[in-house]
Amino acid sequence: MKYIEAEELEQLLSYDELIPKINEAFAQNYNIPMRHHHQYPNPKEGMESTLLLMPAWDNGENLGVKIVNVSPNNSKHNLPSIQGLYIYFDLQTGTPKALMDAKKLTVKRTAAASALASQYLSRANSQSLLVIGTGALSAELIQAHCAVRPITEVLVWGRSEDKAQAVVDSINIDGVSIKTIGTIEQGMAQADIISCATLSPTALVFGRDLKPGQHLDMIGAYKPDMREMDDEVLAMADIYVDNLEGAIKETGDLAIPIANGTVKVEDIKADLFELAQGKKEVIRSPESITCFKSVGHALEDLAAATLAFDKSQKQLTDV
């Protein structure tokens, strides 16, 4: 059984191939059970961690399961908050075909889904990007968004200036200026696209700071009691999600404002299934504010794993 480590996944999963692959997957009929979402005590850290089990299979050859732990305090140990493995099976026989590094697979497919949503939702002439957060996703989000929009300026904000600078130093894209910014508010005043990927339990993005025409890409708040944006954002924006069923239950960014009546489920314009399948159309004016709320989906993992495995096998036969 092949093991595809993080460094190899980085080479196999280019965004010019992965983003269309994710779109193709949302347009097809995959079988995706609701993911298992378990909180468990982590006494040494003084807070809970999260175990996620995410199965998916297509109607032909492939089945996969991602097993992931999310440990919010891992930054103290100089470790990514996401740790885990992806197991890729032959659907017919149940034989494992590959193990893959789950954290690299996750950041790649998450950034690709955000960029796919931006293709549908952001203004085609968007040139500036604010990335809020300095985790493993940050550099990937920069690359993915730059792959679908003519970005010339990227601003990076983090609670730690050193970590924000480390993100800036880790990436170089021709024709793109990448620098840190002192406050989120300063960044929002300049950005066409705002991408927020943090483990913050409380809102960082506020409606009072939004500008007409902006697109929000909200990735954190992966539990029902966590938020990255306030109610005013949702009241001002056209709301889209990756998958409706998971989004209204799993993230406090939606579950809390739905419970308090700020928004209704019916206010969500569409999910990526409906957009990719052509069931819904995005009608955006230059002044519209769009908000994409991502909670992650096992479909994205299977699509990325299939692309990585197929390319790795082709490389072997080409030698």
C-alpha positions in Angstrom: 0.0 0.0 0.0 1.4 3.4 -1.0 1.9 6.2 1.5 1.7 9.7 0.0 3.4 12.1 2.3 2.8 15.8 2.6 5.7 16.8 0.3 4.5 14.6 -2.5 0.9 15.8 -2.1 2.2 19.4 -2.4 3.6 18.4 -5.8 0.6 16.4 -7.0 -2.2 18.8 -6.1 -1.6 21.9 -8.1 -4.5 24.4 -7.9 -4.9 24.6 -11.7 -6.0 20.9 -11.6 -7.4 20.6 -8.1 -10.0 23.5 -8.3 -11.7 22.1 -11.5 -11.6 18.6 -9.9 -13.4 19.9 -6.8 -16.0 21.6 -9.1 -16.4 18.4 -11.1 -17.0 16.4 -7.8 -19.7 18.8 -6.6 -21.4 18.4 -10.0 -21.6 14.6 -9.7 -23.4 12.1 -7.5 -21.1 11.1 -4.8 -22.3 9.3 -1.6 -21.4 11.4 1.4 -22.7 10.5 4.8 -22.8 13.2 7.5 -19.4 13.3 9.1 -18.9 12.0 12.6 -18.0 14.9 14.9 -16.9 14.0 18.4 -15.6 16.3 21.2 -13.3 14.6 23.6 -11.6 15.9 26.8 -7.9 16.9 26.5 -7.0 17.4 30.2 -3.3 18.3 29.6 -4.5 21.2 27.4 -7.4 22.2 29.6 -9.8 22.2 26.7 -11.6 19.8 24.3 -10.2 18.5 21.1 -12.2 17.3 18.2 -12.2 13.9 16.3 -13.6 14.0 12.8 -14.4 10.9 10.7 -15.3 11.7 7.1 -16.2 8.9 4.7 -17.1 9.3 1.0 -17.4 7.0 -2.0 -18.2 7.5 -5.7 -20.4 5.2 -7.8 -17.5 3.5 -9.5 -14.1 2.7 -8.0 -13.1 4.8 -5.1 -13.9 5.0 -1.4 -12.1 7.1 1.3 -12.2 7.9 4.9 -10.4 10.8 6.6 -9.6 10.5 10.3 -8.6 13.8 11.8 -7.9 15.3 15.2 -8.3 19.1 15.7 -6.3 20.3 18.7 -6.6 24.1 19.0 -3.6 24.4 21.4 -1.1 22.7 19.0 0.5 26.1 18.1 2.1 26.0 21.6 3.9 22.9 20.5 4.8 24.2 17.1 2.4 21.7 15.5 -0.5 22.2 13.1 -3.9 22.1 14.7 -5.0 19.4 12.2 -3.4 15.9 12.5 -4.6 12.7 10.8 -4.6 10.3 8.0 -6.6 9.7 4.8 -7.3 6.0 3.9 -8.0 5.5 0.2 -9.7 2.2 -0.8 -10.6 0.2 -3.9 -14.4 0.3 -3.8 -15.0 -3.1 -5.4 -12.7 -5.2 -3.1 -12.3 -2.9 -0.1 -8.6 -3.2 -0.5 -6.6 -0.2 0.8 -4.8 1.5 -2.0 -3.1 4.4 -0.2 -2.5 6.2 3.0 -2.2 10.0 2.7 -1.2 12.8 5.0 -4.5 14.2 6.1 -3.4 17.7 7.1 -1.8 18.5 3.8 -4.8 17.0 1.9 -7.2 19.0 4.1 -5.5 22.4 3.6 -5.2 21.8 -0.2 -8.8 20.8 -0.7 -10.1 23.5 1.7 -8.2 26.2 -0.1 -9.3 24.8 -3.5 -13.0 24.9 -2.4 -12.6 28.5 -1.2 -11.1 29.5 -4.6 -13.9 27.6 -6.4 -16.5 29.6 -4.4 -14.6 32.8 -5.2 -14.9 31.9 -8.9 -18.6 31.8 -8.5 -19.1 34.7 -6.1 -16.3 37.3 -6.0 -16.0 40.1 -8.6 -14.0 38.9 -11.6 -11.6 42.0 -11.3 -10.8 41.4 -7.6 -7.2 42.4 -7.1 -6.6 42.5 -3.3 -6.8 39.8 -0.7 -6.8 39.9 3.1 -5.9 36.6 4.8 -6.8 36.5 8.5 -4.9 33.8 10.3 -1.4 32.3 10.2 -2.0 28.6 10.3 -1.2 25.9 7.7 -4.0 27.2 5.5 -2.8 30.7 5.1 -0.2 30.2 2.4 -2.5 27.7 0.6 -5.3 30.2 0.5 -3.1 32.9 -1.0 -2.0 30.5 -3.8 -5.5 29.2 -4.4 -7.2 32.7 -4.6 -4.4 34.0 -6.8 -5.0 31.1 -9.1 -8.6 32.2 -9.9 -8.5 36.0 -9.6 -6.0 38.7 -10.8 -4.7 39.4 -7.3 -1.8 41.8 -7.1 -1.8 42.6 -3.4 -2.1 40.2 -0.4 -2.3 41.4 3.2 -1.8 38.9 6.1 -3.0 39.5 9.6 -2.3 37.4 12.7 -2.3 37.8 16.4 1.5 37.2 16.3 3.4 39.6 14.0 6.2 37.1 13.8 3.9 34.4 12.5 2.3 36.7 10.0 5.7 37.6 8.7 6.6 33.9 8.5 3.6 33.4 6.2 4.7 36.3 4.0 8.3 35.0 3.9 7.1 31.4 3.0 5.5 32.4 -0.3 6.5 34.1 -3.5 4.1 34.7 -6.5 5.2 36.6 -9.5 3.5 40.0 -9.7 1.9 39.8 -6.3 2.9 42.0 -3.3 2.5 40.1 0.0 2.9 41.9 3.3 1.6 42.0 6.9 -1.1 44.4 8.1 -1.5 45.8 11.6 -5.2 45.3 12.1 -8.1 43.5 10.5 -10.0 46.7 10.1 -7.1 48.2 8.1 -7.0 45.1 5.9 -10.8 45.1 5.3 -10.7 48.7 4.2 -8.4 47.7 1.3 -9.4 44.2 0.4 -11.7 42.9 -2.4 -11.6 39.4 -0.9 -11.4 38.6 2.8 -10.4 35.0 3.7 -10.6 34.1 7.4 -9.2 30.8 8.7 -8.6 30.8 12.4 -9.5 28.9 15.6 -11.0 32.0 17.2 -14.1 31.2 19.3 -15.5 34.7 18.9 -16.0 37.1 15.9 -13.1 38.7 14.2 -14.9 40.1 11.2 -17.6 42.7 11.8 -20.3 44.0 9.5 -19.4 47.6 10.4 -16.1 47.2 8.5 -17.5 45.8 5.3 -17.3 47.7 2.0 -19.6 47.3 -1.0 -18.5 44.7 -3.5 -16.4 42.6 -1.1 -16.4 38.8 -1.0 -15.9 37.0 2.4 -14.4 33.5 2.6 -15.1 32.2 6.1 -13.4 28.9 7.0 -13.0 28.6 10.8 -15.7 28.3 13.4 -15.9 24.6 13.0 -18.0 24.0 16.1 -21.6 25.2 16.9 -20.3 27.5 19.6 -17.5 29.2 17.6 -17.8 32.3 15.4 -15.6 34.3 13.1 -18.2 36.9 12.0 -20.9 38.8 13.7 -24.7 38.9 13.0 -24.3 42.1 11.0 -22.2 40.4 8.4 -24.9 37.9 7.7 -27.6 40.6 7.6 -25.6 42.5 5.0 -24.3 39.7 2.8 -25.6 37.2 0.2 -24.8 33.9 2.0 -23.5 30.8 0.3 -22.1 27.5 1.8 -20.2 24.5 0.6 -22.9 22.1 1.8 -26.2 23.2 3.3 -26.9 20.2 5.6 -23.6 20.5 7.4 -23.3 24.3 7.4 -26.5 25.0 9.3 -25.6 22.5 12.1 -21.8 22.5 12.5 -20.7 26.1 12.6 -21.7 28.8 15.1 -21.3 31.3 12.3 -24.7 30.1 11.0 -26.2 28.0 13.8 -26.2 30.9 16.3 -27.7 33.6 14.1 -30.3 31.1 12.8 -31.2 30.2 16.4 -31.6 33.9 17.4 -33.5 34.8 14.2 -31.0 37.1 12.6 -31.1 34.9 9.5 -33.2 32.0 8.3 -32.1 28.8 6.5 -34.0 30.1 3.5 -31.7 33.2 3.4 -28.8 30.9 2.2 -28.8 31.5 -1.5 -27.1 28.2 -2.6 -24.4 25.6 -1.8 -21.6 24.4 -4.0 -23.7 21.4 -5.2 -26.3 23.7 -6.6 -23.8 26.1 -8.2 -21.7 23.3 -9.8 -24.8 21.5 -11.0 -26.3 24.7 -12.5 -29.4 24.5 -10.3 -28.8 28.0 -8.9 -27.2 31.0 -10.6 -25.2 33.8 -8.9 -26.6 37.2 -9.7 -24.2 39.8 -8.2 -24.1 43.5 -8.7 -20.9 45.4 -8.3 -22.1 46.6 -4.9 -23.2 43.2 -3.6 -21.4 41.6 -0.6 -21.1 37.9 -0.8 -20.2 35.5 2.0 -19.0 31.9 1.5 -19.1 29.8 4.7 -17.1 26.6 4.5 -17.4 23.8 6.9 -15.5 21.2 4.9 -16.9 18.2 3.1 -15.7 14.6 2.6 -16.5 15.0 -1.1 -13.6 17.4 -1.4 -11.2 15.0 0.3 -12.2 12.1 -2.0 -11.8 14.3 -5.1 -8.3 15.5 -4.0 -7.2 12.0 -3.0 -8.3 10.6 -6.3 -6.4 13.3 -8.2 -3.3 12.7 -6.1 -3.4 8.9 -6.4 -4.1 8.9 -10.1 -1.2 11.3 -10.8 1.1 9.3 -8.6 0.3 6.1 -10.5 0.8 7.8 -13.8 4.2 9.1 -12.7 5.2 5.5 -12.0 4.0 4.2 -15.4 5.8 7.1 -17.2 9.1 6.3 -15.7 
